[in-house]
Amino acid sequence: MITKDMIIGEVINEHPELVRTFFANGMMCIGCPASQGESIEAAAQVHGLDGDKLVSALNEALGA
């Protein structure tokens, strides 16, 4: 299960199929160096996105 405090880079490394879900929800900075140490929640705030909605979409994509 994905949570808001998880690091984007770690999530992508473990579940590369979620890149599409990040993109579909407005998170286009997956390759950015900051994504290697930034939580989903922090990145969502920086990009003006709803972190809860993003996490829900990620978990739905995983079937969680």
C-alpha angles and dihedrals in degrees: 000000000000120000132189093248094059118109113250094224092053092048091051092047091052096038111023090169088072093071088089091053092050089051093046089054096050099264101128099157098083092127093047114117090233090064089069091068105018125099121233089245094052093046091048091053093049091051096043093246131140105254093198092054091048093050090048091052091048092050091046090052089053092048090242 
